[in-house]
Amino acid sequence: MTLFARTLVKPALLAAALLLTVPALPAAAGPGPAAAPGPRPAPGPSLTRIADTELDPRAVFFVSFDGLVNNSSFTKNGILTHRGHQYAAWYTADRSAVVARRAPGERQWRTVTLDHRLKYDDSHNVISLGVSAADGRLHVNMDSHSDGFFYLKSEPGLMSRPEAHDWSADAFGPVQTSLDGLALTDRFTYPQFVATPAGGLLLSYRDGVSGNGRNALAAYDGKRWRELGRWSGSTGTYTTAHGSSTARNMYLHGIDYGPDGTLHAFYTWREQNPAVMCAPGGLSNHDTGYARSTDDGRTWTNAAGQVVGTTGGSDLVAFDDPGTVADPLNADHALMNQEHQATDSAGRPHALVSYVPGRFGQCSTDYVADRKANARAFHIHRDDAGRWHKTEIPVPLESTQRSKLAFDRHDNAYAVLPYGRIVAASAASGWTDWKVLFDGADLDAFGEVILDETRLAQDGVLSFMYQQKSTGTTPSPLRTVDFALPR
């Protein structure tokens, strides 16, 4: 808590000071029109905790790749809000996949158990949700890591008229291993549903494996799915002072529409050959890249508008495409992949990245130990003049894990750091005055959280799902916490 000192001035001294400093004014000519009030300054960032509810007292718990399957930060829409109702998905202690719903103002979640159980103890095998407004369906994709996926969708109208539909297993179709017959790839990972402005859905995913994969898209128009194809490339030679690599994959920080319908994507590159690093115990991730699309992901340009790739074509977005690097960084700083991104109300793209800054050394030899000791998060954004800016968030992460980014209605920025800590920066400062608003200590959160990105825009509430700490494979509570932001 910050303490403010107040200086008390005796009334007599204050009056004397005013007589000495205020010049004489001409005689009043009579009452005149009242001065028009100026615009009220936008409020700075603030939080009011309004609820903390339990989804499951015994959710599945195992640590894999330093994370939990129910709370891997790269899960897009593991929790979402649509027409005032909030939805969430997770795996229970017996590994069953569950989807849940609660109405506005309710603390109790109503659950539906799906006909599927988690295959492996792998934190990549997340559950992602999507809503196609064109037909009011909920879509679910789950349980894949460089292999096949499982998919199902609800009956039409479930999401557009929730009060008219029972929340039960009967509202969902059968579990499939394709998108209504569209097979895609047998090396499928990282499903992310993105609602399109026209009411359809994009499904973003990786085709391939870590170090040798391509990002790809499929599209749903409210009637059927169709494959759009790959849009990032994996070939070419990346060379450092230590060695070279000829294969890689793009790791997305996100893929989201801005208010003007532009699709934004921040990303890092993961090299297949560890020879590009100064030491084998680091991470071969390098550079923060950025590309955007104004035609629903069919064509990709750099920030200046130059085409750098076409989805499903021969020219894919590559690591060395001109104008695509927003923040250069070599592979020696334990740069984390798949952090987060968001756009503000003016459509400016923002991202969070985290790594070990150079002041702590120029060679990460053990990314787990190095990140826990010295990693910091950074906020990156592009201004209206086309310049990229980066500000360090002055809070040690003390974690290998990822953070989430959000904006309130006044464009103040909020970062949810590992363990549920919340820091914020004001739009008025140009997002440079980051400070801690919530230390997260009483959450007892394991690490990463899943942010309800859609609720923010609908009612100004910062809501995220977190799982409490446990040991071994002992199940633990899965919860969601809600904070009201400035209106």
Secondary structure, 3 states (H helix, E strand, C coil): CCCCCCCCCCHHHHHHHHHHHCCCCCCCCCCCCCCCCCCCCCCCCCCEEEEEEEEEEEECCCCECCECCCCCCCCCCCEEEECCEEEEEEEECCCEEEEEEECCCCCCCEEEEEEEECCCCCCCCCEEEEEECCCCEEEEEECCCCECCEEEEECCCCCCCHHHCCCCHHHECCCECCECCECCCCCEEEEEEEECCCCCEEEEEEEEECCEEEEEEEEECCCCEEEEEECECCCCCEECCCCEECCEEEEECCCEECCCCCEEEEEEEEECCHHHCCCCCCCCEEEEEEEEECCCCCEEECCCCCEEEECCCCCCECCCCCCCEEECCCCCCCCCCCCEEEECCCCCEEEEEEECCHHHCCCCCCHHHHHHHHCEEEEEEECCCCCEEEEEECCCCCCCCCCEEEECCCCCEEEECHHHCEEEECCCCCCCCCEEEECCHHHCECCCCEECHHHHHHHCEEEEEEEECCCCCCCEEEEEEEEECCC
